[in-house]
Amino acid sequence: MKPRRPLYFPLDPTRKEVRFLEVVSTRPKTICKLQTVSLIDNPTYSAVSYVWGNASKTEPIMVNGTWVPVTVSLARAIKSIHRRSDMHQRLCANALCINQSDSREKNCQIPLMRIIYMNAVFVPVCLDCLRNTLPAPFLH
């Protein structure tokens, strides 16, 4: 059995680096890639705002070749956004884009959230992701 590759690599806070999720496919399974980008370079992306939901109810999605359990609400938000052709397919989803087990990283990333949401092309707000639909209107 080959060793599991790490999902997260260190970010450079001096360059305001963040990770975005690029959605490759949602059928039959959700497949994504994590990309490291610098906010200094003015990347284009959507920043999803959603209810995290019950942490014990998860659905696996593939990220960088590794199956990762995410909350059902996040998995459904990703699928709903991916179905919308007018939405940018590079997403900021905090639960996955920030290494939640690294306190130092979280302390550097949380202050960037305001900038991330302000500069996003779209900010879909998904309050009822359990219905597997992305409600309108979208904040922008």
C-alpha positions, -999 to 999 in steps of 0.1 A, spaced: 0 0 0 15 33 -10 17 61 16 -10 87 17 2 121 3 -3 151 26 -33 172 17 -18 205 29 15 221 23 26 253 42 13 286 30 35 318 29 17 344 50 40 372 36 25 366 2 -10 362 15 -12 327 2 -45 308 4 -59 276 -9 -88 274 -33 -107 243 -43 -110 237 -81 -140 215 -88 -131 190 -116 -162 169 -116 -192 160 -94 -204 130 -113 -204 102 -104 -182 114 -75 -169 148 -65 -133 153 -75 -114 185 -66 -79 199 -65 -65 222 -39 -46 251 -54 -23 275 -36 -26 311 -48 -15 345 -36 -42 371 -30 -15 396 -41 -20 383 -77 -58 391 -76 -71 356 -85 -107 351 -96 -128 328 -75 -161 323 -56 -162 322 -18 -190 299 -6 -208 307 26 -227 278 40 -240 261 71 -213 236 82 -240 212 94 -235 181 115 -198 172 116 -207 135 122 -226 132 89 -200 132 62 -196 124 25 -163 116 8 -149 138 -19 -116 133 -37 -91 161 -32 -57 159 -48 -61 121 -52 -71 115 -16 -106 107 -3 -115 133 23 -147 133 45 -165 166 44 -198 175 59 -228 166 38 -237 203 36 -203 212 21 -205 183 -4 -239 195 -15 -229 231 -18 -199 221 -40 -222 201 -62 -248 228 -65 -222 255 -74 -205 232 -99 -238 227 -118 -241 265 -123 -221 275 -154 -221 312 -144 -202 304 -112 -165 305 -111 -154 269 -104 -125 279 -81 -139 281 -46 -129 292 -12 -146 268 13 -130 274 47 -136 240 62 -115 224 34 -92 252 22 -78 259 56 -60 232 74 -83 229 104 -58 209 125 -31 236 122 -37 264 147 -9 285 133 -23 284 98 -58 291 111 -45 322 130 -30 335 97 -59 326 75 -89 339 95 -78 376 92 -78 371 54 -114 360 53 -127 395 50 -105 402 20 -114 368 4 -152 375 7 -149 411 -5 -128 402 -36 -148 371 -46 -165 372 -80 -195 355 -65 -204 347 -29 -231 320 -30 -249 317 3 -262 282 9 -284 281 40 -302 249 31 -276 228 14 -294 197 26 -319 201 -2 -291 199 -28 -301 231 -44 -283 264 -44 -308 291 -34 -309 325 -52 -303 353 -50 -265 353 -48 -246 380 -29 -218 395 -49 
